[in-house]
């Protein structure tokens, strides 16, 4: 069914762009008109399609012309093999301010400073993409600022934000923000990390946001995972409806050791986890049964044992060391 929806959407889009539109073929092997996606985008006019053949494209795409599409070949199996790698120096794709009607379809975006950044008053459709392994200060996967976006069949996972919104950051500042999550071809948002709001942060929007998903990180998300940041007097909710979830939180105390392993269950000192962040992420938050993450003696730092800071805390979860002299956390500025 999803394959049929993919093909139908692709054909309808191709029919709608007009008789004078140009399809610009990008093939990293040199068999197409372009070897660079950016070169094809720069050459495009309204109505054009940039058709990207499989390959790993080490570049950062800047879109400044409206009404174009950047898509892979129509077979969904090409999503994982058609890759934009941003080298962690800039967004994988940046849609500039006031750029309208951009379609991004069937592409993986990774190793970028935000997978996709959508500028103020821009509009876009993002369909059947995989956005993973990206990092930024805000919105590791997608960063949407006062614009309009429709997300359909997009997987946003394993991204990181140093400050907030590992998965998607939706910024309104009481302005016009219109984000539509397809209720049929559902997106998945899971296993992202951030200083706050692991998967989703919506900042100062004017209305409740309905988020139907195929998969979310957990079955009963708190603000630790999906955080509404409200301006004074502005009330809204994030209404997540997920069919499945990525993991189940542990309803037990957990243990962390410098010699532990994050593949362990963390339920005892003998099977301790290695990173404090992982332990806090896994433990359940329960006001009726407060949990403790026990930090066993030793030094915890990035260089010594791959600690990641800051550590976002959960309500009703205590992080407890073995003593001031026994447990040391070194931030390494």
C-alpha positions as CSV (number, residue, x, y, z in Angstrom):
1,X,0.0,0.0,0.0
2,X,2.8,2.5,0.9
3,X,4.5,1.7,-2.4
4,X,1.4,2.5,-4.3
5,X,1.0,5.8,-2.4
6,X,4.6,6.6,-3.2
7,X,4.2,6.0,-6.9
8,X,0.9,7.8,-7.1
9,X,2.2,10.9,-5.3
10,X,5.3,10.9,-7.5
11,X,3.3,10.7,-10.7
12,X,0.8,13.3,-9.7
13,X,3.6,15.7,-8.8
14,X,5.4,15.1,-12.1
15,X,2.1,15.8,-14.0
16,X,1.5,19.0,-12.0
17,X,4.8,20.7,-12.8
18,X,3.8,21.5,-16.3
19,X,4.9,20.8,-19.9
20,X,7.9,23.1,-19.8
21,X,9.5,21.7,-16.7
22,X,12.9,20.1,-16.8
23,X,14.0,17.0,-15.1
24,X,17.7,17.3,-14.2
25,X,19.4,14.0,-13.6
26,X,22.1,13.8,-10.9
27,X,24.4,10.7,-11.0
28,X,27.6,10.6,-9.0
29,X,29.1,8.2,-11.5
30,X,29.0,10.9,-14.3
31,X,26.2,9.1,-16.3
32,X,23.7,12.0,-15.8
33,X,23.7,15.7,-16.5
34,X,25.2,16.5,-13.1
35,X,27.4,14.9,-10.5
36,X,26.4,17.4,-7.8
37,X,22.9,17.9,-6.4
38,X,23.7,21.5,-5.6
39,X,24.7,22.2,-9.2
40,X,21.4,20.8,-10.5
41,X,19.4,22.8,-7.9
42,X,21.3,26.0,-8.8
43,X,20.4,25.5,-12.5
44,X,16.8,24.8,-11.7
45,X,13.8,27.0,-12.4
46,X,10.3,26.8,-11.0
47,X,8.7,23.5,-11.9
48,X,11.9,21.6,-12.4
49,X,12.7,18.2,-10.8
50,X,16.1,17.3,-9.6
51,X,16.2,13.5,-9.9
52,X,19.0,12.0,-7.8
53,X,20.4,8.6,-8.7
54,X,21.8,6.3,-5.9
55,X,25.1,7.3,-4.3
56,X,26.6,9.2,-1.4
57,X,26.7,12.9,-2.1
58,X,29.1,14.7,0.1
59,X,27.6,18.2,0.0
60,X,25.3,20.7,1.6
61,X,22.3,21.7,-0.5
62,X,21.0,25.3,-0.4
63,X,17.6,25.9,-2.0
64,X,16.8,29.4,-3.0
65,X,14.3,28.9,-5.9
66,X,10.6,28.0,-5.3
67,X,8.6,25.2,-6.8
68,X,11.2,22.5,-7.4
69,X,11.5,18.9,-6.3
70,X,14.5,17.0,-5.1
71,X,13.7,13.3,-5.4
72,X,15.3,9.9,-5.8
73,X,14.2,7.3,-8.2
74,X,10.6,6.2,-7.6
75,X,11.5,2.8,-6.1
76,X,11.4,3.0,-2.3
77,X,14.3,0.7,-2.0
78,X,16.6,3.5,-3.2
79,X,16.0,5.6,-0.1
80,X,18.8,4.0,1.9
81,X,21.2,4.2,-1.1
82,X,20.6,7.8,-2.1
83,X,22.4,9.8,0.6
84,X,23.2,13.4,1.3
85,X,26.2,13.5,3.7
86,X,26.7,17.0,5.0
87,X,30.1,16.4,6.7
88,X,28.7,18.0,9.9
89,X,29.6,21.5,8.5
90,X,26.1,22.7,7.5
91,X,22.6,21.4,7.0
92,X,22.1,18.6,4.6
93,X,19.4,20.6,2.9
94,X,18.6,24.2,3.7
95,X,15.4,25.8,2.3
96,X,15.9,29.5,2.5
97,X,13.5,32.1,3.8
98,X,10.3,32.7,1.7
99,X,11.1,29.8,-0.7
100,X,7.8,28.0,-1.4
101,X,6.6,24.6,-2.6
102,X,9.7,22.5,-2.2
103,X,9.4,18.7,-2.4
104,X,12.0,16.5,-0.9
105,X,11.3,12.8,-1.5
106,X,13.0,9.4,-1.1
107,X,16.4,10.6,0.2
108,X,18.5,9.7,3.2
109,X,20.2,12.7,5.0
110,X,23.0,12.0,7.5
111,X,26.1,13.4,9.1
112,X,24.8,17.0,8.7
113,X,24.5,20.0,11.0
114,X,20.7,19.5,11.1
115,X,19.3,17.2,8.4
116,X,16.9,19.7,7.0
117,X,16.5,23.4,7.9
118,X,13.3,25.2,6.8
119,X,13.6,29.0,6.8
120,X,11.0,31.5,7.8
121,X,7.9,31.6,5.6
122,X,9.1,28.7,3.5
123,X,6.8,25.8,2.6
124,X,7.7,22.2,1.8
125,X,6.6,18.6,1.5
126,X,9.1,16.0,2.9
127,X,8.1,12.5,2.0
128,X,9.6,9.0,2.5
129,X,13.0,10.3,3.7
130,X,15.3,8.9,6.3
131,X,16.9,11.6,8.5
132,X,19.5,10.1,10.9
133,X,22.9,10.6,12.3
134,X,22.8,14.4,12.3
135,X,23.8,16.8,15.0
136,X,23.1,20.5,15.7
137,X,22.5,22.9,18.6
138,X,18.7,22.8,17.9
139,X,16.8,20.3,15.8
140,X,19.3,17.6,14.9
141,X,16.9,16.1,12.4
142,X,14.7,18.9,11.2
143,X,14.6,22.6,12.2
144,X,11.5,24.4,11.2
145,X,11.3,28.2,11.8
146,X,7.9,29.9,11.3
147,X,7.1,28.0,8.1
148,X,4.8,25.4,6.7
149,X,5.7,21.7,6.2
150,X,3.9,18.5,5.5
151,X,5.7,15.3,6.7
152,X,4.7,12.0,5.1
153,X,6.5,8.7,5.8
154,X,9.6,10.4,7.2
155,X,11.8,8.5,9.6
156,X,13.7,10.7,12.0
157,X,16.0,8.7,14.3
158,X,19.4,8.7,16.0
159,X,19.9,12.4,15.7
160,X,21.4,14.7,18.4
161,X,20.9,18.3,19.5
162,X,23.3,19.8,22.0
163,X,20.6,22.1,23.4
164,X,17.2,20.8,22.5
165,X,15.1,18.8,20.0
166,X,17.2,15.9,18.8
167,X,14.5,14.9,16.3
168,X,12.5,18.0,15.2
169,X,12.4,21.6,16.4
170,X,9.3,23.6,15.5
171,X,9.7,27.3,16.3
172,X,6.7,29.6,16.2
173,X,7.4,32.5,18.5
174,X,3.7,33.1,18.3
175,X,4.0,33.4,14.5
176,X,2.4,31.3,11.9
177,X,3.5,27.7,12.0
178,X,1.7,25.0,10.1
179,X,3.1,21.5,10.4
180,X,1.0,18.6,9.1
181,X,1.9,15.0,9.9
182,X,0.3,12.6,7.4
183,X,-2.1,10.4,9.3
184,X,-2.0,7.6,6.7
185,X,1.6,7.4,5.5
186,X,2.8,8.0,9.1
187,X,6.2,9.3,10.1
188,X,8.4,7.7,12.8
189,X,10.4,9.8,15.3
190,X,12.5,7.8,17.8
191,X,15.8,7.3,19.6
192,X,17.0,10.9,19.3
193,X,19.0,12.6,22.0
194,X,19.2,16.2,23.2
195,X,19.9,18.4,26.1
196,X,16.1,18.8,26.4
197,X,13.2,17.4,24.5
198,X,14.8,14.3,23.2
199,X,12.6,13.8,20.1
200,X,10.4,16.8,19.6
201,X,10.3,20.4,20.8
202,X,7.6,22.9,19.8
203,X,8.4,26.5,20.8
204,X,5.6,29.1,21.2
205,X,3.1,27.9,18.6
206,X,-0.5,29.1,18.6
207,X,-2.4,25.8,18.6
208,X,-2.3,22.2,19.7
209,X,-0.2,20.0,17.4
210,X,-1.5,16.6,16.3
211,X,1.3,14.2,15.7
212,X,0.1,10.8,14.3
213,X,3.1,8.5,14.1
214,X,4.0,4.9,13.1
215,X,6.7,4.7,15.8
216,X,7.7,7.0,18.7
217,X,10.5,6.4,21.3
218,X,8.2,5.3,24.2
219,X,4.5,4.4,24.6
220,X,3.7,7.1,27.2
221,X,5.8,10.1,26.3
222,X,6.5,12.9,28.9
223,X,8.0,16.3,28.2
224,X,11.4,14.6,28.5
225,X,10.7,13.2,25.0
226,X,8.2,15.7,23.5
227,X,8.4,19.2,25.0
228,X,6.0,22.1,24.5
229,X,7.8,25.3,25.3
230,X,5.2,28.0,26.0
231,X,5.4,31.7,25.8
232,X,3.6,33.7,28.6
233,X,-0.1,33.0,28.3
234,X,0.2,30.7,25.3
235,X,-1.1,27.2,26.0
236,X,-0.8,24.3,23.6
237,X,-0.2,20.6,23.7
238,X,1.7,18.0,21.6
239,X,-0.8,15.3,20.9
240,X,1.2,12.2,20.0
241,X,-0.6,9.1,18.6
242,X,1.9,6.4,17.9
243,X,1.1,2.9,16.7
244,X,4.3,1.3,18.1
245,X,7.2,2.4,20.3
246,X,11.0,1.9,20.1
247,X,11.7,0.8,23.6
248,X,10.2,0.3,27.0
249,X,11.6,2.2,30.0
250,X,13.0,0.3,32.9
251,X,10.9,0.4,36.0
252,X,13.9,-0.3,38.2
253,X,17.0,1.4,39.7
254,X,19.9,1.4,37.2
255,X,23.7,1.3,37.7
256,X,26.5,3.0,35.9
257,X,30.2,2.1,36.0
258,X,33.3,3.4,34.2
259,X,33.9,-0.2,33.2
260,X,30.3,-0.9,32.2
261,X,28.7,-1.4,28.8
262,X,25.7,0.3,27.4
263,X,24.7,-3.1,25.9
264,X,24.1,-4.4,29.5
265,X,20.8,-4.2,31.2
266,X,22.1,-1.9,34.0
267,X,20.0,-3.7,36.7
268,X,23.0,-4.5,39.0
269,X,26.6,-3.4,39.6
270,X,27.7,-6.5,37.8
271,X,25.8,-5.6,34.7
272,X,26.2,-1.8,34.9
273,X,25.8,0.6,32.0
274,X,28.8,2.7,30.9
275,X,27.2,6.2,30.3
276,X,25.1,8.2,32.7
277,X,23.1,9.6,29.9
278,X,22.0,6.2,28.7
279,X,20.9,5.2,32.2
280,X,18.8,8.3,32.6
281,X,17.3,7.8,29.2
282,X,16.3,4.2,29.9
283,X,14.9,4.5,33.5
284,X,11.2,5.1,33.9
285,X,9.9,8.3,35.5
286,X,7.2,7.5,38.1
287,X,5.9,9.9,40.8
288,X,4.7,7.0,42.9
289,X,7.9,5.0,42.7
290,X,11.0,7.2,42.4
291,X,14.0,5.6,40.8
292,X,17.7,6.1,41.3
293,X,20.5,5.9,38.8
294,X,23.5,4.8,40.9
295,X,26.9,6.1,39.7
296,X,29.5,3.7,40.9
297,X,33.0,4.9,42.0
298,X,35.3,6.2,39.3
299,X,35.8,9.1,36.9
300,X,33.3,9.9,34.2
301,X,34.4,12.0,31.2
302,X,34.2,12.1,27.4
303,X,37.8,11.0,26.9
304,X,37.9,8.3,29.7
305,X,34.6,6.5,28.9
306,X,32.6,8.3,26.2
307,X,30.3,10.3,28.5
308,X,28.0,12.8,26.7
309,X,27.1,16.0,28.4
310,X,24.9,17.7,29.3
311,X,22.8,14.9,30.9
312,X,19.0,15.7,30.6
313,X,17.3,14.6,33.8
314,X,13.8,13.1,34.3
315,X,11.3,14.0,36.9
316,X,11.2,11.5,39.8
317,X,14.6,10.1,39.0
318,X,17.6,10.6,41.3
319,X,21.2,10.5,40.1
320,X,23.3,9.4,43.0
321,X,27.1,9.0,43.2
322,X,29.1,6.9,45.7
323,X,30.4,10.0,47.4
324,X,32.2,13.3,46.7
325,X,35.6,11.7,46.6
326,X,34.6,8.4,45.0
327,X,32.5,9.6,42.0
328,X,33.8,12.4,39.8
329,X,32.2,13.8,36.7
330,X,34.7,15.8,34.5
331,X,33.1,18.0,31.9
332,X,36.2,18.8,29.8
333,X,35.4,22.2,28.4
